[in-house]
Amino acid sequence: MGRERNLKEKFFLAKKLIEKSKKILILSHKAPDGDALSSTLAMHYFLKRKNKESHPFLLNPPKYLSFLEGYDEIEKKAKKIRKIDFDLILLLDYATKDRIEIPAKFELDEKKCITFDHHPEDFHIGKVKIIEEKFASTTELLYEFFLFLEEKITPSLATILLCGIITDTAGGKRLPQESLKRVGELLLKGADLKKILEKYYSFSLERGKLLGKLLSRIKTQKNIGVLYSYFLLDEIKKAKDFSLLEPPIFPDFLTQIEGYDIYLFLCEQKKGRVKVSLRSKKTDVSKIAKKFGGGGHKKASGFRKKGKIKEILKKLLKEIEKEKQKA
């Protein structure tokens, strides 16, 4: 009860700050995923209905979700943002300050910020910080906020909110039991689940070929319950119109293979960096990701690190073994 009361108190503070503000900027994290995009669009939809001057800013929002209402209204030019004196800045789904996609040469005034996030409380900022790990996505947290405000949930808004939940739980596969009630409510309010799933699970022939390559490279370390695979930078470059986020099927596809606890997906990137995605069935992989400068959730985390796949993998497997020995 105490935690619920605390959440409502924070909702009330956010409500008052939004009411007092006219020009509002919405920011989320770099390399935005479905939840970053959906939470941005949900807040933008809400602010427009309140006659606010809303400016959602995202670079490279996932194209496969371009059917969501408001997608074409996302601003991508930092120059335009820099010219506006904002009354309020809403920070969504970013996990840590370093991940916020701040427009170039824009001064982020933390005293003007409100955070809405479902990632574990770590390096969040703002005058009001609304952080609740119990929610499957930031859009689920926003849905709770809109209910608190007695905001009407239209079919368009319901679809945006549900999209964040579905895409942030591997197409619903990691959907916690306690979130099912809210999913049901959104469906009753007209959310288009069919469209969301259709977009999430469809991919090009090019991606299909890459998926085949990923599966052919699978290796395991059975003593610690790990399965892993990888992509090389040259393979990514050769693929036409390829993005790991369009949709993000690769790390979660590996988890469908039975008999393992931890699944690793490594991908070479430019400037000698490697992106690592960790998924698990039991182990808290967020603890492991944090040791490499990353973070995330207990069952889905990640990090980026300079180096070669082979050397990063060696260190990562050692760290996993240490974590397993503690358990």
Backbone bond lengths (Angstrom), bond angles and torsions (degrees), N, CA, C in turn:
res aa  C-N    CA-C-N  psi(-1)  N-CA   C-N-CA  omega(-1)  CA-C   N-CA-C  phi
1 M - - - 1.475 - - 1.522 111.49 -
2 G 1.361 115.80 -39.34 1.455 120.01 -178.69 1.514 111.86 -63.21
3 R 1.330 116.09 -42.64 1.473 121.42 179.56 1.525 110.80 -64.98
4 E 1.342 116.25 -39.93 1.461 121.29 179.59 1.533 110.33 -65.46
5 R 1.350 116.27 -41.03 1.461 120.72 178.49 1.530 110.19 -63.88
6 N 1.341 115.82 -40.56 1.454 121.24 179.28 1.529 111.11 -62.66
7 L 1.339 116.13 -39.88 1.459 121.03 178.55 1.530 110.36 -63.93
8 K 1.323 117.05 -43.82 1.469 120.90 179.72 1.525 111.74 -65.43
9 E 1.322 116.49 -34.45 1.468 120.35 177.08 1.528 110.62 -65.14
10 K 1.331 115.61 -40.78 1.468 119.99 177.68 1.529 110.95 -68.23
11 F 1.325 116.70 -39.71 1.470 120.65 175.49 1.537 110.21 -58.03
12 F 1.323 116.09 -41.91 1.467 121.24 -179.56 1.530 110.15 -63.45
13 L 1.333 117.26 -43.50 1.473 120.91 178.93 1.526 110.59 -62.40
14 A 1.352 115.88 -43.53 1.469 120.59 178.60 1.522 110.60 -62.52
15 K 1.315 116.37 -42.19 1.471 122.00 178.98 1.528 110.59 -57.33
16 K 1.339 116.46 -46.74 1.465 121.17 -178.39 1.527 111.74 -64.61
17 L 1.321 116.35 -41.42 1.467 119.96 179.55 1.527 111.65 -66.47
18 I 1.331 116.58 -38.91 1.472 120.57 177.86 1.528 110.26 -66.52
19 E 1.321 116.66 -42.23 1.467 120.93 179.63 1.526 111.89 -60.31
20 K 1.336 116.51 -36.40 1.473 121.17 -177.21 1.528 112.51 -78.71
21 S 1.322 116.48 -15.10 1.471 120.95 -172.92 1.522 112.14 -98.95
22 K 1.326 114.74 149.26 1.464 120.38 177.01 1.529 110.69 -110.89
23 K 1.341 115.77 -51.18 1.468 120.59 -178.48 1.526 108.80 -99.48
24 I 1.334 115.23 117.31 1.471 120.08 -173.41 1.531 110.89 -127.61
25 L 1.331 115.33 129.19 1.462 122.54 177.74 1.527 108.94 -101.19
26 I 1.331 116.58 137.53 1.473 121.70 177.26 1.524 108.83 -115.52
27 L 1.335 116.18 123.59 1.462 121.97 179.10 1.525 110.39 -125.26
28 S 1.326 115.60 152.81 1.463 120.44 174.84 1.524 108.03 -138.80
29 H 1.335 117.63 -153.93 1.463 119.12 -173.59 1.528 113.81 -95.51
30 K 1.328 114.69 163.16 1.463 122.43 177.49 1.527 109.29 -63.85
31 A 1.327 115.89 153.99 1.473 121.70 -176.51 1.522 109.79 47.82
32 P 1.338 117.17 62.52 1.470 121.07 -172.91 1.525 113.83 -60.66
33 D 1.331 115.11 137.00 1.458 121.67 175.95 1.531 109.08 -101.18
34 G 1.325 115.89 -167.63 1.461 119.81 -176.84 1.515 114.04 -62.90
35 D 1.322 117.34 -36.94 1.464 120.22 -179.31 1.519 111.17 -73.69
36 A 1.329 117.59 -39.59 1.472 121.09 177.40 1.531 109.79 -59.93
37 L 1.338 115.83 -47.83 1.461 120.46 179.14 1.525 111.28 -64.29
38 S 1.327 117.32 -48.78 1.461 121.40 -175.22 1.531 111.87 -65.65
39 S 1.326 117.71 -40.92 1.465 119.51 178.82 1.529 110.45 -66.70
40 T 1.333 116.39 -37.06 1.477 120.92 176.63 1.526 110.33 -62.55
41 L 1.335 116.68 -46.80 1.461 120.85 -178.48 1.524 112.33 -69.42
42 A 1.342 116.62 -35.32 1.475 120.49 178.60 1.528 110.43 -64.60
43 M 1.330 116.42 -43.83 1.466 120.21 179.03 1.534 110.58 -68.01
44 H 1.312 116.81 -38.90 1.471 121.58 177.83 1.533 110.35 -62.06
45 Y 1.319 116.25 -44.14 1.472 122.48 178.51 1.527 109.91 -59.05
46 F 1.330 115.88 -45.99 1.461 121.92 -179.46 1.534 111.38 -63.81
47 L 1.329 116.86 -45.92 1.472 121.32 -177.34 1.531 111.83 -64.96
48 K 1.329 115.50 -38.57 1.478 118.63 178.06 1.522 110.95 -62.07
49 R 1.321 116.54 -39.20 1.468 119.92 179.35 1.518 111.61 -67.31
50 K 1.328 116.06 -21.99 1.470 120.74 177.78 1.529 111.29 -93.24
51 N 1.342 115.36 10.98 1.473 122.31 179.10 1.529 112.54 60.85
52 K 1.319 116.53 35.64 1.456 121.42 175.57 1.525 109.67 -93.42
53 E 1.321 115.72 155.03 1.462 120.73 174.97 1.530 106.50 -87.04
54 S 1.328 115.25 94.16 1.466 121.43 -173.16 1.524 111.22 -96.96
55 H 1.344 115.33 134.22 1.462 121.33 179.97 1.531 109.83 -127.22
56 P 1.342 117.74 92.79 1.471 120.09 176.92 1.528 109.81 -81.00
57 F 1.325 117.40 124.14 1.469 121.36 -177.96 1.529 109.95 -117.12
58 L 1.327 116.18 122.37 1.470 122.03 175.72 1.528 108.51 -148.65
59 L 1.313 116.37 138.77 1.458 120.23 173.09 1.521 108.36 -100.13
60 N 1.316 116.67 133.76 1.469 122.81 178.51 1.526 114.62 54.40
61 P 1.333 118.15 53.36 1.470 119.33 175.98 1.528 109.51 -64.66
62 P 1.334 118.51 145.53 1.469 120.38 -177.06 1.534 113.17 -56.98
63 K 1.322 115.27 122.57 1.476 121.02 -175.73 1.523 112.19 -69.41
64 Y 1.332 116.94 -27.73 1.469 118.50 -176.61 1.531 111.77 -67.39
65 L 1.349 116.81 -12.14 1.466 121.16 178.08 1.527 111.98 -107.95
66 S 1.317 116.33 21.64 1.472 120.70 -177.46 1.529 113.02 -67.91
67 F 1.341 117.25 -7.32 1.469 120.17 177.96 1.531 112.10 -76.10
68 L 1.339 117.57 -14.25 1.458 120.91 -178.41 1.527 111.17 -68.90
69 E 1.325 115.87 139.54 1.462 120.53 -178.89 1.531 110.64 -61.76
70 G 1.326 115.64 132.57 1.458 121.31 178.28 1.519 113.86 95.33
71 Y 1.340 117.60 -6.76 1.468 121.30 -177.48 1.530 111.66 -55.38
72 D 1.336 116.61 -42.70 1.470 120.93 -178.11 1.524 113.16 -72.97
73 E 1.332 116.83 -6.94 1.469 120.35 179.98 1.527 112.54 -95.55
74 I 1.323 116.66 0.10 1.471 120.34 178.44 1.521 109.64 -67.51
75 E 1.311 115.15 133.25 1.465 120.69 -179.90 1.517 110.41 -93.59
76 K 1.344 115.62 137.84 1.463 120.29 -176.30 1.532 112.41 -123.90
77 K 1.334 116.83 -2.91 1.465 120.35 -177.86 1.525 111.33 -101.83
78 A 1.341 114.54 114.75 1.461 120.31 -178.17 1.531 112.00 -64.43
79 K 1.333 116.51 -32.44 1.470 120.98 -178.05 1.529 111.34 -57.28
80 K 1.326 116.68 -42.77 1.462 121.72 179.51 1.529 110.88 -65.27
81 I 1.329 115.97 -40.91 1.464 121.59 -179.48 1.530 110.82 -64.59
82 R 1.339 116.50 -40.20 1.470 121.18 -177.56 1.522 112.89 -63.79
83 K 1.316 116.76 -23.33 1.470 120.87 -177.32 1.529 113.17 -80.00
84 I 1.334 116.62 -12.15 1.472 120.91 -173.93 1.529 111.23 -101.34
85 D 1.314 115.87 134.69 1.468 121.50 175.40 1.532 107.43 -93.47
86 F 1.321 116.22 98.57 1.461 120.96 -174.65 1.528 112.17 -79.25
87 D 1.327 114.76 142.43 1.469 120.66 175.58 1.524 110.54 -82.72
88 L 1.338 115.13 -28.42 1.465 120.11 -173.27 1.525 109.86 -151.76
89 I 1.342 116.03 145.69 1.460 121.53 177.08 1.532 108.34 -126.99
90 L 1.311 116.45 123.86 1.463 121.92 179.26 1.527 108.90 -101.25
91 L 1.321 116.13 122.66 1.468 122.41 -178.84 1.523 108.86 -108.26
92 L 1.338 115.82 121.76 1.463 120.17 -171.67 1.530 112.96 -122.62
93 D 1.342 116.17 132.46 1.468 122.19 164.69 1.532 114.84 59.69
94 Y 1.324 119.49 33.77 1.461 119.91 -170.72 1.528 115.24 -101.84
95 A 1.312 118.58 -14.73 1.478 124.70 176.24 1.533 114.04 71.69
96 T 1.324 118.50 -56.67 1.465 121.52 177.49 1.524 109.10 -138.47
97 K 1.323 115.66 152.89 1.469 121.95 -176.46 1.529 112.49 -53.63
98 D 1.330 116.52 -38.49 1.471 121.30 -177.18 1.531 113.16 -63.17
99 R 1.331 116.93 -21.53 1.469 120.63 -177.43 1.534 113.16 -87.93
100 I 1.317 118.46 -9.32 1.476 120.46 -177.63 1.524 109.80 -65.35
101 E 1.335 116.24 131.61 1.468 121.68 176.45 1.530 107.49 -83.49
102 I 1.333 115.29 89.76 1.465 120.82 -178.99 1.527 108.33 -89.61
103 P 1.336 118.33 129.75 1.473 119.87 178.19 1.528 111.13 -54.52
104 A 1.313 117.09 142.84 1.465 122.21 -177.85 1.527 111.58 -53.84
105 K 1.333 115.54 133.88 1.479 123.80 177.36 1.527 113.43 61.00
106 F 1.329 116.06 21.64 1.466 120.54 178.03 1.527 108.84 -98.37
107 E 1.325 115.95 130.54 1.465 121.10 179.27 1.525 109.58 -85.79
108 L 1.317 116.54 115.13 1.462 120.74 -179.61 1.528 109.60 -86.97
109 D 1.323 116.20 110.27 1.464 122.12 178.82 1.529 108.53 -87.38
110 E 1.332 116.41 105.42 1.465 121.15 -175.41 1.527 112.89 -62.61
111 K 1.339 117.07 -25.29 1.469 121.12 -179.96 1.534 112.03 -70.46
112 K 1.339 115.42 -16.07 1.474 120.57 179.71 1.526 111.97 -97.84
113 C 1.324 116.64 3.33 1.473 120.39 -170.56 1.533 114.07 -99.27
114 I 1.334 113.91 145.56 1.466 122.61 167.74 1.529 106.51 -123.99
115 T 1.312 116.92 131.06 1.469 121.85 177.28 1.528 110.59 -101.98
116 F 1.329 115.36 133.94 1.476 123.01 167.97 1.524 105.85 -122.79
117 D 1.342 117.74 117.96 1.458 119.06 -177.44 1.530 111.05 -155.21
118 H 1.320 115.44 153.67 1.471 120.32 176.21 1.523 111.58 -114.30
119 H 1.326 116.58 3.98 1.465 119.93 175.41 1.534 109.46 -77.96
120 P 1.330 117.79 155.14 1.471 120.20 179.92 1.526 111.30 -54.85
121 E 1.332 116.00 140.03 1.469 120.17 -178.08 1.516 109.45 -64.41
122 D 1.322 115.38 123.33 1.454 120.88 -176.08 1.520 109.44 -144.16
123 F 1.330 117.08 -93.97 1.457 120.74 -179.60 1.525 110.06 -111.12
124 H 1.326 115.92 59.07 1.460 121.69 177.39 1.523 109.87 -90.19
125 I 1.322 116.10 157.20 1.463 120.56 -178.85 1.531 110.32 -132.32
126 G 1.342 115.21 168.42 1.467 119.60 173.68 1.512 113.85 128.00
127 K 1.311 113.91 159.86 1.466 121.93 176.56 1.526 110.12 -66.49
128 V 1.340 115.29 -37.42 1.463 122.11 174.94 1.526 107.21 -126.90
129 K 1.330 116.65 128.71 1.473 120.92 179.54 1.522 108.88 -119.47
130 I 1.334 115.08 108.80 1.465 120.96 -179.08 1.522 107.49 -105.18
131 I 1.324 115.52 98.01 1.463 121.55 -173.40 1.524 108.93 -126.04
132 E 1.328 115.64 118.53 1.472 120.54 -177.57 1.529 110.38 -136.24
133 E 1.315 115.97 106.95 1.469 121.02 -178.48 1.525 113.68 -68.87
134 K 1.327 117.18 -20.42 1.474 119.60 -175.25 1.528 112.63 -67.27
135 F 1.333 117.02 -17.01 1.461 120.22 -178.80 1.528 111.04 -86.57
136 A 1.332 116.09 142.47 1.463 121.39 -177.63 1.524 112.72 -70.70
137 S 1.318 117.09 -21.91 1.463 122.14 -179.14 1.521 109.02 -154.55
138 T 1.320 115.78 167.28 1.465 119.32 175.58 1.524 110.21 -69.92
139 T 1.333 117.43 -30.29 1.470 118.60 177.36 1.523 111.39 -65.80
140 E 1.331 117.47 -31.31 1.467 119.72 177.01 1.533 110.15 -66.66
141 L 1.334 115.72 -38.22 1.465 120.67 175.20 1.532 110.38 -64.13
142 L 1.322 116.86 -42.05 1.470 120.72 178.62 1.530 111.22 -65.00
143 Y 1.319 116.50 -36.53 1.470 120.01 176.46 1.520 109.95 -59.04
144 E 1.325 116.27 -43.33 1.470 121.21 177.77 1.529 110.72 -62.52
145 F 1.331 115.91 -38.88 1.473 121.83 177.79 1.524 110.60 -63.89
146 F 1.331 116.66 -44.25 1.469 120.57 -179.82 1.534 111.22 -65.84
147 L 1.328 116.71 -36.14 1.469 120.18 176.15 1.530 110.41 -64.92
148 F 1.330 116.37 -39.83 1.463 121.52 176.98 1.535 110.43 -59.65
149 L 1.334 115.35 -38.01 1.470 120.73 -179.87 1.536 112.38 -81.54
150 E 1.340 116.12 -3.39 1.469 122.89 -175.53 1.526 110.92 57.81
151 E 1.325 114.17 39.68 1.461 121.96 179.38 1.527 109.57 -79.55
152 K 1.312 116.79 139.54 1.460 120.76 178.38 1.533 109.42 -72.04
153 I 1.308 116.25 128.01 1.468 121.22 178.61 1.520 108.48 -97.34
154 T 1.321 116.03 101.70 1.465 121.84 179.14 1.531 109.88 -78.36
155 P 1.327 118.63 165.80 1.473 120.06 176.27 1.534 113.15 -55.93
156 S 1.341 117.02 -38.74 1.474 120.21 179.24 1.511 111.58 -63.99
157 L 1.331 116.41 -45.88 1.461 120.90 179.96 1.532 109.96 -67.81
158 A 1.322 116.99 -39.55 1.470 121.15 178.39 1.531 110.59 -60.80
159 T 1.331 117.44 -39.76 1.465 122.00 179.10 1.523 110.67 -65.39
160 I 1.323 116.91 -43.18 1.473 120.85 178.61 1.527 110.24 -61.39
161 L 1.332 116.28 -46.94 1.462 121.09 -178.41 1.536 112.01 -63.78
162 L 1.326 116.12 -43.68 1.458 120.63 -179.96 1.529 111.02 -66.81
163 C 1.318 116.48 -35.02 1.466 121.13 179.28 1.526 110.86 -58.90
164 G 1.333 117.06 -41.91 1.460 120.50 177.65 1.512 112.14 -62.70
165 I 1.331 116.15 -40.97 1.470 120.69 -179.57 1.533 110.58 -66.15
166 I 1.332 116.58 -47.32 1.466 121.23 -176.16 1.529 111.62 -66.60
167 T 1.336 117.00 -45.71 1.470 119.38 -177.32 1.517 112.32 -71.23
168 D 1.342 118.06 -24.58 1.466 120.22 -179.38 1.523 112.63 -90.05
169 T 1.330 116.60 0.96 1.475 120.26 177.45 1.529 110.75 -124.51
170 A 1.346 115.07 33.88 1.476 121.45 177.85 1.522 111.64 56.01
171 G 1.316 115.99 50.68 1.460 120.71 179.27 1.520 112.42 72.23
172 G 1.349 116.29 23.61 1.465 121.12 179.69 1.522 113.66 94.62
173 K 1.344 117.79 -5.41 1.474 120.81 -176.75 1.524 112.86 -68.96
174 R 1.343 116.59 -29.33 1.466 120.13 179.44 1.532 111.56 -104.04
175 L 1.308 115.95 21.79 1.463 120.53 -176.99 1.529 110.20 -69.38
176 P 1.346 117.54 118.53 1.470 119.16 179.78 1.528 112.04 -69.94
177 Q 1.304 116.63 152.72 1.463 123.05 -177.40 1.525 111.98 -54.30
178 E 1.346 115.79 -41.52 1.475 120.20 -175.77 1.535 113.37 -68.91
179 S 1.336 116.95 -14.84 1.467 120.03 178.92 1.528 113.08 -88.92
180 L 1.331 116.90 -13.70 1.464 120.96 -176.13 1.528 112.43 -60.50
181 K 1.330 116.60 -36.18 1.459 120.86 -179.80 1.539 110.36 -61.13
182 R 1.335 116.14 -44.61 1.469 119.85 -179.17 1.530 111.21 -69.20
183 V 1.324 116.32 -35.91 1.469 120.06 176.15 1.532 109.32 -61.13
184 G 1.330 116.12 -45.64 1.474 120.99 178.12 1.524 111.73 -59.75
185 E 1.317 116.67 -42.02 1.470 120.77 179.34 1.525 111.16 -62.81
186 L 1.340 116.22 -42.09 1.467 120.22 -179.80 1.530 111.14 -66.36
187 L 1.323 116.12 -36.92 1.471 119.65 176.81 1.532 110.52 -64.17
188 L 1.319 116.43 -41.00 1.470 120.86 178.23 1.527 111.57 -66.09
189 K 1.330 115.74 -24.85 1.462 120.21 179.36 1.533 112.01 -88.27
190 G 1.330 115.78 3.35 1.471 119.59 172.99 1.510 116.72 104.20
191 A 1.328 118.58 11.45 1.467 120.78 178.93 1.524 110.74 -60.97
192 D 1.328 115.91 137.08 1.463 121.53 -176.34 1.534 110.34 -91.69
193 L 1.327 116.34 80.28 1.459 121.89 -178.72 1.528 111.36 -63.94
194 K 1.306 116.69 -38.08 1.464 121.13 -179.20 1.526 111.38 -57.35
195 K 1.332 115.96 -44.57 1.471 121.44 -179.53 1.529 110.60 -65.86
196 I 1.324 115.94 -42.92 1.467 120.54 -179.30 1.530 110.41 -60.84
197 L 1.330 116.74 -48.61 1.462 121.22 -178.26 1.528 111.81 -67.26
198 E 1.310 115.68 -37.05 1.471 121.19 178.53 1.527 109.87 -59.55
199 K 1.329 116.89 -44.90 1.462 121.64 -179.12 1.533 111.48 -72.81
200 Y 1.330 115.83 -37.66 1.463 119.96 -176.68 1.534 111.64 -68.73
201 Y 1.329 117.37 -38.60 1.459 120.62 -173.45 1.528 114.67 -96.52
202 S 1.328 118.18 -2.57 1.470 119.21 178.90 1.529 109.68 -95.41
203 F 1.338 116.24 141.13 1.466 119.41 176.44 1.522 109.74 -151.99
204 S 1.331 115.69 163.06 1.464 122.32 -174.37 1.531 111.91 -74.92
205 L 1.317 114.95 166.97 1.464 121.60 176.44 1.529 109.69 -60.66
206 E 1.349 116.26 -37.95 1.471 121.84 179.25 1.530 110.65 -58.32
207 R 1.320 115.80 -43.57 1.465 120.76 179.31 1.532 110.67 -68.89
208 G 1.333 115.21 -35.17 1.458 120.18 177.39 1.520 111.72 -61.52
209 K 1.335 116.24 -40.71 1.466 121.29 178.45 1.530 110.82 -65.12
210 L 1.338 115.48 -40.40 1.463 120.07 178.64 1.529 110.99 -66.35
211 L 1.320 115.55 -37.10 1.460 120.23 178.11 1.533 109.65 -62.17
212 G 1.342 115.77 -40.51 1.467 120.54 177.15 1.521 111.18 -60.44
213 K 1.349 116.06 -41.41 1.465 121.05 178.63 1.528 110.97 -64.04
214 L 1.341 114.76 -41.91 1.469 120.56 179.67 1.529 110.83 -60.21
215 L 1.334 116.15 -44.25 1.463 121.24 -178.37 1.532 111.70 -69.36
216 S 1.336 116.04 -33.94 1.469 119.63 -178.84 1.526 112.20 -69.67
217 R 1.339 117.03 -19.46 1.469 121.70 -176.56 1.530 113.52 -97.02
218 I 1.295 116.82 -1.45 1.466 120.18 -174.62 1.531 112.15 -54.23
219 K 1.335 114.08 133.78 1.466 120.81 173.48 1.526 107.41 -130.74
220 T 1.310 115.66 159.00 1.462 119.33 -177.20 1.525 111.37 -134.43
221 Q 1.309 114.56 158.24 1.462 122.25 171.54 1.522 105.35 -131.82
222 K 1.305 115.17 87.51 1.463 121.72 -169.40 1.526 114.38 -63.53
223 N 1.325 116.98 -29.67 1.474 119.23 -177.33 1.531 112.33 -64.23
224 I 1.349 116.99 -23.38 1.469 119.84 177.03 1.543 111.33 -118.17
225 G 1.328 116.31 8.95 1.460 120.83 175.03 1.517 114.94 67.31
226 V 1.343 116.40 39.19 1.476 121.18 -176.58 1.528 111.22 -113.43
227 L 1.327 114.86 138.03 1.466 122.90 172.97 1.527 106.51 -125.66
228 Y 1.342 117.21 136.41 1.469 118.46 -178.67 1.528 112.19 -146.71
229 S 1.351 113.61 159.22 1.461 121.45 174.66 1.524 108.14 -156.40
230 Y 1.345 115.73 176.94 1.474 117.89 -172.67 1.532 112.50 -157.55
231 F 1.332 114.41 165.32 1.469 123.18 170.71 1.522 108.21 -122.54
232 L 1.334 116.90 145.80 1.462 122.19 174.16 1.524 109.46 -96.76
233 L 1.316 117.15 154.81 1.462 122.22 -176.63 1.530 111.82 -59.47
234 D 1.332 117.53 -41.39 1.477 121.04 -179.68 1.528 111.63 -59.63
235 E 1.328 116.60 -35.87 1.473 121.05 179.67 1.525 110.88 -68.08
236 I 1.324 115.84 -37.97 1.465 120.80 178.87 1.525 109.87 -67.53
237 K 1.341 116.03 -41.58 1.472 121.38 -178.62 1.527 111.71 -63.71
238 K 1.326 116.27 -37.43 1.471 120.80 -177.86 1.526 112.75 -72.24
239 A 1.318 116.85 -27.10 1.471 121.07 -178.75 1.531 110.12 -72.50
240 K 1.314 117.05 130.43 1.468 121.69 -177.80 1.523 110.73 -77.52
241 D 1.360 114.81 134.84 1.470 121.61 176.39 1.526 112.18 48.25
242 F 1.328 115.02 43.74 1.469 119.08 -175.91 1.520 111.95 -95.11
243 S 1.322 115.83 137.89 1.464 122.38 172.87 1.522 107.90 -144.44
244 L 1.322 116.27 138.57 1.467 120.24 178.96 1.522 111.89 -65.72
245 L 1.333 115.98 -18.34 1.464 120.27 -176.50 1.523 113.05 -100.79
246 E 1.308 118.48 13.08 1.469 120.34 -173.25 1.527 114.62 -120.55
247 P 1.303 122.48 71.09 1.478 127.94 -16.30 1.533 110.09 -85.99
248 P 1.344 118.13 174.89 1.472 121.14 -172.83 1.531 113.06 -84.18
249 I 1.313 116.89 63.85 1.474 120.37 -171.80 1.519 114.80 -82.21
250 F 1.339 117.67 -24.48 1.465 120.30 -166.33 1.530 115.55 -62.53
251 P 1.349 120.12 -54.13 1.473 117.80 -179.41 1.519 113.21 -63.05
252 D 1.326 116.58 -37.90 1.464 119.36 -176.98 1.527 112.45 -75.97
253 F 1.327 116.93 -24.63 1.467 119.70 177.77 1.531 110.31 -63.25
254 L 1.332 116.05 -38.05 1.459 120.27 -179.45 1.533 112.16 -61.56
255 T 1.326 116.77 -32.40 1.475 120.81 -176.88 1.527 112.98 -67.22
256 Q 1.329 116.97 -11.72 1.462 119.53 178.79 1.530 112.21 -77.03
257 I 1.336 115.74 -10.39 1.467 120.34 178.58 1.524 108.18 -82.16
258 E 1.314 116.54 121.79 1.472 121.78 -175.02 1.529 112.98 -75.02
259 G 1.329 114.56 156.95 1.456 120.13 170.74 1.517 116.16 99.56
260 Y 1.342 117.21 3.82 1.464 119.84 -177.91 1.529 110.22 -131.35
261 D 1.313 115.00 159.00 1.467 121.21 -179.39 1.528 111.61 -100.84
262 I 1.348 116.40 -45.16 1.472 121.35 -176.27 1.526 110.24 -116.84
263 Y 1.330 114.90 136.29 1.470 122.52 -179.02 1.524 108.72 -122.83
264 L 1.330 116.74 129.01 1.459 121.67 -177.78 1.520 110.39 -118.30
265 F 1.326 115.20 133.58 1.469 121.10 175.48 1.527 106.88 -125.30
266 L 1.332 116.63 118.27 1.456 121.98 -178.54 1.521 109.64 -113.41
267 C 1.310 115.92 140.05 1.466 119.92 -177.75 1.524 110.08 -140.84
268 E 1.329 115.49 121.34 1.473 120.00 176.88 1.521 110.14 -65.48
269 Q 1.337 115.57 140.47 1.456 121.47 177.01 1.519 109.92 -127.34
270 K 1.311 116.46 179.08 1.465 121.03 -179.96 1.529 110.71 -67.15
271 K 1.336 115.18 161.54 1.470 123.43 176.41 1.530 112.88 60.81
272 G 1.340 115.22 32.06 1.453 120.36 174.34 1.515 115.49 68.48
273 R 1.326 116.69 24.79 1.463 120.57 179.73 1.530 110.70 -102.16
274 V 1.318 115.29 156.90 1.461 121.63 177.01 1.522 108.58 -128.82
275 K 1.324 115.90 130.09 1.465 121.00 175.49 1.525 107.52 -94.62
276 V 1.320 115.77 129.53 1.469 120.81 -177.94 1.527 109.80 -121.29
277 S 1.325 116.68 125.72 1.465 122.46 175.66 1.511 108.58 -109.59
278 L 1.333 116.53 131.14 1.463 122.13 178.87 1.522 109.17 -115.92
279 R 1.323 116.15 132.87 1.463 122.12 175.10 1.529 107.69 -129.15
280 S 1.323 116.52 150.24 1.458 118.08 179.33 1.519 112.25 -148.65
281 K 1.329 114.80 164.72 1.460 121.12 175.52 1.526 111.15 -105.80
282 K 1.342 116.27 -28.69 1.478 119.87 -178.84 1.530 112.60 -129.64
283 T 1.316 116.88 -50.12 1.471 121.77 -173.91 1.527 112.01 -67.71
284 D 1.348 115.73 143.51 1.464 121.72 175.87 1.528 108.16 -80.00
285 V 1.345 116.94 95.42 1.466 120.61 -176.51 1.528 113.00 -77.67
286 S 1.330 118.05 -10.97 1.467 119.77 177.83 1.529 110.26 -65.09
287 K 1.342 116.72 -33.69 1.476 121.23 177.95 1.528 110.14 -63.71
288 I 1.327 115.86 -39.99 1.470 120.95 -179.85 1.521 110.19 -69.61
289 A 1.338 116.68 -44.82 1.470 121.12 -179.75 1.529 111.31 -60.84
290 K 1.327 117.41 -38.12 1.478 121.44 -179.50 1.525 111.57 -62.03
291 K 1.317 116.79 -33.23 1.469 120.20 179.77 1.529 112.26 -68.06
292 F 1.341 115.90 -15.95 1.467 120.92 178.00 1.537 111.16 -109.27
293 G 1.340 115.98 16.02 1.464 120.32 177.11 1.513 114.60 86.30
294 G 1.342 116.99 10.78 1.464 120.63 -179.80 1.515 111.61 -110.21
295 G 1.320 115.77 -149.42 1.459 120.72 -179.57 1.509 110.88 170.79
296 G 1.331 114.91 -163.41 1.460 120.17 179.99 1.506 111.94 137.96
297 H 1.309 116.00 -140.83 1.462 122.61 -177.46 1.529 110.45 -106.38
298 K 1.326 115.82 169.93 1.463 120.44 -177.75 1.526 112.50 -60.33
299 K 1.336 115.91 -37.24 1.472 119.14 -176.60 1.523 113.92 -107.45
300 A 1.325 117.53 -0.90 1.467 120.88 178.88 1.520 109.52 -152.52
301 S 1.315 115.93 108.76 1.464 121.00 -178.44 1.518 109.95 -140.19
302 G 1.332 115.15 179.63 1.455 118.44 179.65 1.512 112.55 -171.28
303 F 1.330 115.18 171.45 1.463 121.31 175.68 1.525 109.20 -161.32
304 R 1.334 115.72 164.36 1.465 122.41 172.99 1.517 107.82 -121.40
305 K 1.325 116.00 140.58 1.462 119.09 -177.50 1.520 110.61 -150.02
306 K 1.331 116.09 145.23 1.459 120.39 176.03 1.519 109.70 -75.76
307 G 1.331 114.96 142.66 1.458 119.04 178.39 1.514 112.24 137.59
308 K 1.315 115.11 -174.86 1.465 121.89 179.03 1.527 109.55 -94.95
309 I 1.323 115.74 149.85 1.465 120.63 -179.98 1.533 111.08 -53.38
310 K 1.330 116.68 -45.05 1.460 121.68 -175.56 1.532 111.88 -60.25
311 E 1.352 116.16 -44.94 1.472 119.28 -176.83 1.532 111.91 -73.88
312 I 1.340 116.27 -36.29 1.470 119.79 178.01 1.524 110.02 -67.52
313 L 1.328 115.77 -41.06 1.459 120.89 179.30 1.536 111.37 -62.32
314 K 1.327 115.67 -40.72 1.471 120.62 179.91 1.531 110.67 -60.73
315 K 1.344 116.19 -46.54 1.468 121.13 179.62 1.529 111.20 -66.48
316 L 1.330 115.17 -38.89 1.463 120.91 -178.73 1.529 111.32 -65.21
317 L 1.321 116.55 -44.19 1.467 120.50 179.25 1.531 111.70 -64.21
318 K 1.333 116.07 -35.44 1.468 120.27 177.03 1.524 110.67 -64.95
319 E 1.343 115.67 -41.23 1.462 121.48 -179.45 1.532 110.90 -67.04
320 I 1.326 115.81 -37.95 1.466 120.55 177.67 1.527 110.18 -64.99
321 E 1.331 115.23 -41.77 1.470 119.71 179.57 1.528 110.93 -61.40
322 K 1.351 117.01 -41.86 1.474 121.94 177.06 1.526 110.66 -60.50
323 E 1.347 115.73 -43.77 1.470 121.35 -178.67 1.523 110.44 -64.66
324 K 1.318 115.96 -39.32 1.475 120.90 179.60 1.541 110.80 -66.23
325 Q 1.340 116.25 -36.15 1.464 120.26 -178.98 1.526 111.70 -68.67
326 K 1.342 115.60 -28.70 1.477 120.83 178.43 1.524 111.30 -70.14
327 A 1.339 114.77 -33.85 1.476 120.08 -174.46 1.533 112.94 -67.46
